[in-house]
Amino acid sequence: MRISYNWLKQFIKIDWKSEETAALLTDLGLEVEGVDKFESLKGGLEGIVVGHVLTCEKHPDADKLKITTVDLGDGNAPVQIVCGAPNVAAGQKVPVATIGTKLYDKEGNSFEIKKGKIRGQESHGMICAEDELGLGESHDGILILNEDLKPGTLGKDVFNIETDEVFEIGLTPNRADAMSHWGVARDLKAGLIQSNVTSELMTPSVSSFRIDKRTLKIDIEVENKELVPRYCGVTISGVSVKTSPTWLQNRLKSIGLTPKNNIVDVTNYVMHELGQPTHAFDANKIKGNKVIVKTVKAGTKFTTLDGVERTLDKEDVMICNAESPMCIAGVFGGIESGVTENTQNIFLESAYFNPVSVRKTAKRHGLNTDASFRFERGIDPTITEYALKRAALLIQEVAGGEITSDITDVYPKKIEDFSVFVTFDRINKVIGEELKKETIKTILTSLEIKINSITESGLGLTIPSYRVDVQREIDVIEEILRVYGYNSIGFNAKVSATIANSPRTEEYKVQNIISNQLCSQGFNEMMANSLTSPEYIKLSEQLTENETVHIINPLSTELSAMRQSLLFSGLEAILFNINRRKSNLRLFEFGKTYHKVENGYDERKHLCLYLTGNKAAENWNAPATKSDFFLMKGYVMAMLMRMGLDQKVSSLPIENDVFSEGLALAIGRETIAEFGIVKKSILKAFDIKQEVVYADLNWAAIQKYVSNKLKLTEISKFPEVRRDLALLVNKDVTFETIYKIAKQTDKTLIKEISLFDVYEGKNLPENKKSYAVSFIMNDEKKTLEEKQIEKVMQKLQANFEKEVGATLR
């Protein structure tokens, strides 16, 4: 937001340098990001002086050039200037660009006036035409000045060039009250009082507003009072639409606005002056002499001022005449009802629209105007009529005309101010310093917060309605603190610190441990947007529309729902990398999914891993191998082992339909992880042509089972013994079944069980396969004897035969 210093000084008398004022505004929470210099004419006519043409003679070597001698009023001898203008003559007072002066062309490019020779004659400057100075478009001849001017008078003094300094303020969304020069001046006044500088806040007077005649009445009807709590209008007849006066153009140019015509410029001026948008309609185009504020049928076509035809929604509030819409309320005007150079009578509107309604409409149509910017955040409903009068008087000043109707003010239910009680103890506790009660009251009064009651414990306050962000006690304390000054709060030289006893299994600690482990294994952490496309739920039958959390004001269709699965945002990242020739990927993400449930909403935290492409980069001495299911299983089990959960989990058939094949891991009856190969149909939807292995860990569930208890096992001093069995089993027998039977057979001596070969093929009975299983045995107290080993092996063989019908090969 741009704030003109000259404009600001119309509201508050201040002679501070711009740097000092910028520092105070920043301390008050209106952060000044920069201060720009503004000149109503680029270059400010620096180096342009009034010259007196003493002589003018024809150039000896050029028919259209003349040699002049010009007195520049600097006490030196007159200078010779070669000029090609047909109207140059002796005795004239003319603008002269002296040596070293920079002039600017229409595109803003500069060129410097230098001493030179023209057809053999020296020239020490340039006598300027109107367009060469940027004062107009004429280039028919030089600009002839008033003969009473003294030679040497500076050009910027002759043409009243205005210079200004403009603050670029990074306005936070909550500070709707500061979206104008008046609002900034209010804050500045409070800051000055705290700095012991007394300055009165001056507001434009509207006491001269009067009704000249009642010859053009426009009736107003508001159908939905909740969407339009207040609406004012008045007519002005006999206006002359033309270019705005210089002062008005300079004000708008200084804050980056391009002047249009005097009527439109006044509405923009009042909006940036007071923060209240107003809009002018051509009254002769209002059919039926009636303005109806209402919503229209969905699908209605409407062409806005930018010439774009838009399709209206049933929730869009429209300003209509008796037959058709004229304006999108609070957002953008229509092309059919706008002011043109032929307009003679206008209907001037000033209103307070529901902020949520305006925000939805602006987002829906992709419009972001100065008016919608203010209405969306909430303007001051108490100045609607005042701003209307201010705009009407300015229009009369710059465009003539007469006020030809009473002001119609539809305001059925007054918007009340807020009431808050704030205690002195809470103020001092939050600020960390005991402020004097008088200081607190002075600050609140300077902010126009009314003190209704004073007790020993606190203050009963009334907050003005334009401070939509101050509704709680803590908000009032923040206001006191920002005016008192964060830098004014003292602090002790002594630093006190406490050490809290926190468990080793705090979530962020476990998350950091696992993140470091994955990074050391070649993974990269990713962070995806929680907003996603609602269309993704169609890729899985287990994701339902009933659980989708939709955004009320989405930025786009692609970002209009909260994600129910991390898979799809991960696939988006994979596609993004593949399209940039990064096809070997290992990614992980800690993130949440969002679900609408019966009693409200539910957020679930997950850890997701993605593998695609080759395990390692191509190398001359090793073949390229693809990342596969077993690689992912290794990473998942390594994480569970790091958290001490690997011995607690059991395998289950996977039920998630995003996998073509996979595995689920559970602790008890709770599934903690699912991993496998993503279905080709899902990959096709993302145009991914290579296999993707995906793991989804229920982080919230895992966190419950992580323990901070450490179990230490002494390393055995006695040797280990290995024995192998080649078991012939049915094809439906899994290694996990063999593993469980072996663990139950002997829990003391058998330390490790591993499958080192699987054979299916020739010389085996039908529907059979061969498992080669190794068993590592160890006794921590003594060396194992052959009798012990043989006894365990016989017992294993018997149990395998009994449980799964296994025989030795």
N, C-alpha and C positions, 0 to 999 in steps of 0.2 A: 504494500500500500504506500502510495506517494503522498507526502504532506508538504505543501509549500510553506516556507517560513514567513514570507510576506503575508500570505493568506492567514496564517496562524496568528500573526500579530494584529489582525483585525479583531480578534476575539480577546486577546490578552496582551497588555503592554509589557514588553520585555526587551531589554537592550543587551542581552547576553550574546556572546558569540555563538555561532551555530554549533561548535564543538562542545561547548558547555551545556547547551540545551539538549543536544543529542545524548550526552552522558546522563543527564537527569531523566530523560525519557526512557533510556535503557534501564536505569535503576528502578523505574516505576513499572517495568514489565513490558514496555513498548520498545522492543529492541530495535535500535537504529542500525541497520546493516550497512549504511553508507550515506554520504551527503554529496549530492550532485549539484553542480553549478548550472543555472538556467539563464539563458539570455534570450530575450524576445526576438532578437535578430542574431543569427550565428556570427560570432566574432565581435559582436557588440560595437561595430563600427570603429574598432580600435585602429588608430592611425589615420582616420578620416578627419580632415579639418576644413573649415570654410576658407576658400581662396577668393581673392579679388583679381579678376582678369584686367590687367593694365593695358596690354596691347594684343592685337590679333591680326596677323598677316598671313597671306597665302604662302604655302610651302613652295619653294622654287622648283622642286623636282616632282611634285605630285599635285594633281588637280584637286583632289578631294581632301587633302590634309592642310591644316593651318598650324602656324607657329605662334604660340601665345607666351606672354610673360605674366606670371601670376605671383601676387603678394600673398604669402602664407601667414603673415601676421606674427612671425617668430623673431622679428628684429633683424633678420638677415636679408641679404639682397634678394629680389624677386627671382624665381626660378623659371627656366624655359621648359614648356611642356608642349609636345606635339599632339594635336587633337584632330580626330576625323569627324567630329559631330558637325552637322550642317548649321546648327543654331548657336554655336559658340560665337561670342562677340565681346569686344572690349566694354568694360564697365560692369560686367555681370559678377554676381556672387555665386560661386559654384562649389560643390563638394569635391575635394581633391584627396586622392589616395597617395600619401607620401611614400618615399622610398622605404621598403621594408614592410609595408602594410600587406596583410593577407586578406584576400577577397575570396568569396565562395560562390561556386556555380550552383545550378538548380539541384544537382545531385549531392551537394554538400562537400564537393572536392575543393581544396584550397589551391590558390596560386598566389605567388608573391610578386609585388611590384618592385621592379629593379630598374636601376639607371641603365639607359640604353640609347641606341641611335636608330632613328627611323628615317630612311632615305637620306642618310648622311647628316641629319640634324639631331643633336642631343635632346633627350627628353628625361626630365627629373620628376616623374610622377605621372598620374593619370587623372584627368577630369572625368568624373563618373556619371553614367546614366542611371536611371531609376532601378533597372533590373540588375545592374552590376553591384549595387549596394544591397540588393535583396528587399527593396522597398516597394516593388511592384513588378509589372511585366513589360513596361514600355522600354523600347530601345530606339525610339525615333530620334532622340538627341540627348544631350546632357541635361541633367536636372538643374534648373535655375532656381536659386534660393532667394529669400527675402532680402532686398537690397539694404535693409537696416542692420543686418548681421555684420559683426566685426570680423575681419580676417583673423584666422587663428582659433576661432570658436570650435570646440570639439564637436564632431558629428553626433556623438551619443547624447549631447546636451540639446542639439537642435531637434533631433527626432525622438526624444524621450524614450530611449532604449531602456527597457526594464531588465534589471538583473535580479536574480533570486537564488536561494539555496533550497534544495528539495531533499527532505528526509525520506529514505527508503526504509519503511518500518516492516519488520517481519511479524505481522499480526498473528497471534495465536487464535485458534477457533473460538475460544471462550470469551474473547474480548469484543463482543458485538457492539458494545457501547463506544468503542474507540474507532469506528469505521467512518469517521468524518473529521473535519478540522475542528468542529465544535467539541466533539468527544475528546480529541487529543488535548484541546485547550483546557477542558475540565480536569483532566488528569494532571496536566502541567501546572495548573493553579494549585492543586493539592500538594504537589511536590515543592513548589515555590514557598508555600506557607510553612512546610516542614523545614525549608532552608532559611526561614526567617525573612522571606521576601514577600511583602504583601502586594497583591496585584488583583484588580477587579476583573471579573469575567464579563465581557460585553457581548450581548446578543443583538442581532439585527432587529430593528424596530419594525413592527407591522401596524403601528397605530394609525398610519395614514390610509389603511385599507378602507374603502367605502364602496357601496353599490351605486354606480352612476345611473343605471336605469334597469328595469326588469322587463326586457324585451325578448330574451332568449332563454327559456327555461328547459332544462333537460331533466326529466324525471329519472329517479334512481330506485332500482329494486334489487335487493340482495336476497337470494333464495336460501343460501346456506350460511347462517350466522356463525357457525363454528369454524368454517373454513375462511370466512371473511368477517372477523369481529368488528372491523371499523372501515367505513368507506365514505370519503368526502369528495365533493365535486362542485365546480363553479364554471360559468361560461364567461368568455372574454370576446367581445365583438370588435371588428374594425382593426384587426392587427395587420401589420405589414411585415411579411416574412422576407428577411434579407440577411446580409452578412452581419455578424455580431460586432459590437464596438471593440476597439483594440484591447481595452482593459479586460473584457470578458474572455476574449480569445487567449490573451496571455495567461490568465488564471488556469484555463483548461490545458493549454499547451505545457505549462509548467509541471502538471501532474501526468502528462503523457496522453492526453485526450486530443483528438482532432476536431476542431470546431466544424459544425455542420451548417446551422442557421441559427438566428437569434432565439427562436422558440425552443428548439431542441437543446441548444447550449444552455439556456436558463434551467431547464429540467436537470441537466447533468450538473450544472453549477450547484443547485440547491441540494442534490443528492450528496455531493462530496463536501458541501458546506455543513449540512445538518445531519446527514445520514439517512434522510427520508427520501426514497425514490418517488418521483412524480411522473406523470405521463400526460402528454397533450394529444388529443384527438381532433381531427378536422370535424367541427360540429356539423357542417353541412352534409357530412357523410353518415351521420348517425340517424338511421332510418327510424321513423316513428318518434323522433325526439325523446327517446327513452334508452337508458342504459340498464341492462339486466346482468347482474353478476351471478353466474350459475355454472353448473357442469352440463356438458352436452352429450349427445349419444356417441358411444364408442364407434370409431371408424370414420367420424366426420373429418373431412379434409379442410386444412387451413393453411394459407400461405403467409409466412412471416416476412418481416421487413427485409430479410436477406434473400428473398425470392425463392426460398425452399418450401415446397409443399409438404406439410406434416400431417400425419394421421393421429387424431386426438384420442385420448383414453377417456373412459367414463369418469375418472377421478380428476381430470384436469379442470381447474377452475378457469373459466373464460369470462372476459368482459364482452358482452354482446349488445347489439342493438335489437330492435324489435324483430329483426328477420335473421340475422347471421352473427357469428363471432367476429370480434374486432381485435382482440388482444389476448395472449396467454397471460393470465393474471400474475403479476410479479416477476415475469420472466422475459417476455419479448412481445413487441407490438406486431400488428398485422399490416400487410402492404397496402390494403384497401382503405384503411382509416387514418394513415399517418399524415403528418403535416407536410405540405409541399409549398412551392413558391406561390401557388395560386390560392392558398388558404387565407381566408379573411376572418373566420370565426372559429374559436377553439373551445373544446370542453377539457378542462384541466382536472386531473384525478390525483388524489393523494389517499393512500389506503394502508391498512395493516392487514397482511395476509398471514394465514397460519404457516409457521416456518416449515413444519413437516410436509405439508401439502406442496409448498413451493419447491422444496428439496426433491421430492419424488418426481414432480413434473419436469424440473430442470434435468435431472438424471435420465429420465425416460426419453427425453428428446435430445439429449447430448448438448444442452445449451448451458453456457456459463457466462452470464452477463453481470454487469456491475449491480444491477437491481436485484437479481436473484441471489447474488453473493450476500447482500444485506438482509433480504427477507428470510433466507434460509437460516441465518444465525439469530434472527430476532431483533427487530428495531424497536424504537421507543414509541409505544402506542399513544402517548400523551401529546406528541407534537404533530400529529397528522394534520389538524386544521391549521396550526401555526405555519407549518411548512407550505401548505396550500396558499395561504395569504402571502407568504414571503415570495413564492414563485410567481404569483399573480402580479404583485407589485413590480418585480423585476421585469416581467414580460411587458407591462405597461411602460416601463422606463426605456426598454430597448426596442420595442416593437409597436408602441402606441396602443390604441384600443381602449375600450371601456368595459368595466365589470357590469355584465348584463343579467345577473341572476343572484339570488341569495345563495349562500353556501349551504348545500345539502349535506348533512352529517348523519349517516346511518351508524349509530353506535348504541345498540339496544342494551348491552351488558358491559358496564365499565370493567376494564381489566385492573384489578386491585394490586396495590403494592404488597410486597412480602413482609411478614413480621418475623423477627428473629430475636431470641434472647441470648446474650453472650455474657459469660461470667469472667470476672477479672482473673480468677485463679487459672482458668483454662487458657486465657490469653498469655499469661506469664509462663505457664508450663510449656505451651507450644513454642513460644518465641525463645524461651530459655533465658529471659531477662525480665525483671520487674519494671514495667513501664508506669510512669505516672498516670494517674487517672485523667488528669487534665490533658495530657498529651494524647491519650486514647480518644477523648471526646473531641479534641481539636481535629484530629485526623478524620474521624467519622463525619464531622460536620463539613470538612473541606471536600469530602466525597459525596456530599448531598444525601448522606444517610441520616435520617431524622431520628433523634433520641427522644423517645416517648416517656421513658421512665428511668429513674436512677435509684438503685438500691446499694446496700453495702456489698452485695455479692456480684452485681453485674448491671447490665444495661438492657432495656427493652427498646428494640430498634425497628424502624420501618425502612425497608430497602426500596429505592425507586424502581419502578417496573422495567426501566430500560437496562437494569443490571440483571439480566436473565441468568447469569452465572453465579450470583450470590444469593443462595437460598438456605444455607446451613450456617451453624455457628463457626465451623472451621473455615468457611468461605470468608466470613467477616474477619476472622483472625488473619487470613492471608492478605486481605485488603489493608489491614492495619500494618502488617509487617512490610509489605512492598512500599508503602508510603513512608513509613518510619525509616526504612532503608536496611537491606540485608547487611550492608557494610557497617552499619551503626551498632550492630549487635556485638557486645564484648564477649570475650572468652577467657577462660582461666589459663594461666601458664602451666598449671599442673594437668597432666593427661592421666585419666583413670581408665583402666581397662579391666574387663572381666573375662575369664575363660570358662565357657560353658562346657559341661560334660555332654558330649554328643556321641551317639552310638557309631560303631565302625560301619554299620550297614546303612547309613544315610544314603538316600537314593542317588544324590549327585556324586557321592564318592564311588559307589558301585558303577554308576554310568561312566565316570571318568576312567575307571579301571578297564572296563570292557572296551571303551572307545580307544584307549591306548593299545590294547591288545589287538584290536582289529586293524588299527593303523600300522602296527608293526608287521601285520600279515599282508600288507599291501592294499588295504581298503582305503577309500576316500570317503569322508563324511559329507553328506549332502543335507540341505535344508530346503524343503519344498513348501509352497503356499498351501495353507489349509483350505483355501477356497479352490473349488474345482468345478468341472462341468457336471450338471445333473445327469447328462446322458451316459456317464460311465457306469451307472448302476445297471444298465441294460446288458452289460457284459457278464454279469454273474446273477444267477437266480437267487443267490443267498443275500444279495443286497436289495433292499426293498424301498419303494417310494415312501412308504409309511414312516421309515426311519430317517428320511432325508431332512436335514435342517437347511431351509432355504433362506437366502439373504433378502431382507426387505428392500434395500436399495443397492442392488448389485452394480458393480462397475461395468460388467458385460455379462452376456449369457454364459461365456466360458468360465466365469468366476462367480456364479450365482448360487452355489451350494457348498456346504461344508463336506469334506471328504468322509466317506464311510470306510475307505480302505486306503492304505499307503501305496498299494501296488501301482495304481495308475499314474500317480505323480512320479514314481520311480521310473516307470516306462517312458514317461515324457522326457525325463532326464537322460535316459539311455538313448532314445531316439535323437535328442539334441546332440549328444556326443558322437553317435554314429554318423550323423550328417556332417560332422566336422572331422571325420576320419579317425575317431577314437573309438575303436570297436572292442578292445580288450578292457573290460571294466569290472571293478570290484567296488561296490558302493554300499553304504549303510546309512540309515537315518533313524534317529529317535524322534518320534512324533506322535500326535494324537489323532484319533478318529472321533467323529462326532455323530451322535445318534439321538433321534427324537424317541422318547420312551413314554410309557403311559403316564408317569407322574412328572414329566418335564423333559429334561435333556441329560444326556450321559456322555462323558468324555473318557476315552480309554487310551492309555499310553501303550505304544508298541515300539519294538526295535525290529527294523526290516533290513534284510541283506539282499543284494542283487549280484549275481555272477553272470557274465556273458563273454563270449569270445574265447581266446586262448588262455591257458593257465599262465604261460610265460611268453615273453617276446621270442620271435624266431631266432634260432641260433644254429650255427653250422654243425655243432656236434650233438644236437638234441632235436628230435622231431617236434613239431608243434602239436600240442594236445589240447583238446577243448575242455573248458570248465564243465564239470558235470555234477550230477546229483551227489556222488560220493565225496567230492571235494567240499560241497556245501555242508554235507553231514559232518565232515571233519571239523569245519569251522564252528558249527553249532555245538557239537559235543565239547569242543575245546573251551567255548564260553561257559557252558554249564559246569565243566570241570573246574574252571577258574573260580566259579561261584560256589563250588562244593555241592552241586546238584546232580552230577552225572550218575551217581549211584542210586538216586531216588527216582529217576524217570523210567517210564515204561513206554514201549512203542504201541501205537494204535493205527489201524487203517485210516487213511486220510479221507475226509468227507467234504473238504472245501472244493468247489467246482471250478476254481481258477487254475487248478493243477491237472495236467494230463496224467501224471503219476507222482507219488510223493509219500511222505511219512508224517505222522503226528506223534508228538511226545507229550506225555502227561505225568503229573504227580498225583497219585490217587485217582480221583475222577475229574480233575481239572486239567484241561489241555493248556500247556504252556508254550508250545511251539508247533508250527506246521511248516514244512519245506518240501520243495519239489520243483518239477519242470512246469513252466507256465504254458497253458494251452495255446496251440498255434492260432486258434480263432481269435484269442485276445491279442496276440502279437500282431496278427494281420490288421486289426483295427487301428494299431499304432504304426503300421507299415514297417515293422521290425522283422527282418528276414533271417535272423540268427537266433539260436536257442537262448533262452533266459532262465536261469535257476533262481528261485525266489524263496526266502525264508521269512516268516512272520512270527515274532516272539511276543507273547503277551507279557509285556514288561511289568504291568501292575501285579499280575499273578506271580511272576518270578520273584518280585521284590518281597512278597510275603514269606517265601521259603528260604531266602538268603539268611544265613545265621552268622553271628560274629563269634561263635564258639569255634576254637581251633582244636583240632585233634592231631596230636603228635604221635608218630609211630617210629620206634627205634629201628634203625637199619640192622637187619639180621647179620650175625657173625658167621652163620653156617651156610653152606652152599645150597643153591637151588638145584632141583632135578626136573628134567623135562621128559614127558612121555607123550606119545602120539597115538591116536586111534583113527583108523579109516572106517567110517560108519556108512553102511548102506541103509538109506532111509527113503521113505515115500517123498515124492516131489513136493507135497504140500507142507512138509515139515520145515520150519524156519530155524535158522541158527539161534535165534533168540530163545526158542524152546529148548534147544540143546544146552544153551548157556544157563538157563534157569535150573534145569535138571542137575547139571554139574555143580552149581552153587549150593543146591539143597543137599547134595550127596555128602559133601564135606566142606564145612565152612571154615575149618581151622587150617588145613594143610594146603588146599588148592588156592593159589594166589592169583593166577592169571589163566584165562581161557581164551583162545583165539582160533579163528578159522583161517587156515592157510591154503586150502585148495578145495574147489568144487568141480566135480566131473559129472557130465551127463553125456551119454553117447553109447558107442559100441561096447559089447560084452557086458552090459548091465541089463538086468531084467526090466521089463516094461513098467513105466511109471515110477522108476526108481532113480535116485541120484546118490552120489558119493560125497560125503563131507570128510575132509582131513582136518582133525581138530588136535591142537596141542594143549597140554596142561602143564603149567609151571607149579611145582610143589616146593614148600619150604617149611621148616620147623624153626621158630626163633630160639628154641632152648637147646637143641641138639642136632647132630647130623642125622639125616634120615637113613633108616636101614631099608634094605631091599624088601624085607617082609612087610613093612609099613606101606611102601610104595605099591607093592603088588596087591595088597589088601584093598587099597583105595581104587586101583584100576579095575579090579574085579567087581567091586561095588558099583563103579561107574557103568561098566559094561552091562551089569544086571539091570540097573535102573533104566538105561537107554532102551534095552530090549523090552522091559516091562511097560514103559511110558509111551514110546513111539514105535515099537516094533523094530528097533535098529539091530542089525547084525554086522559082524566084522567082515570086511572084504579080505 
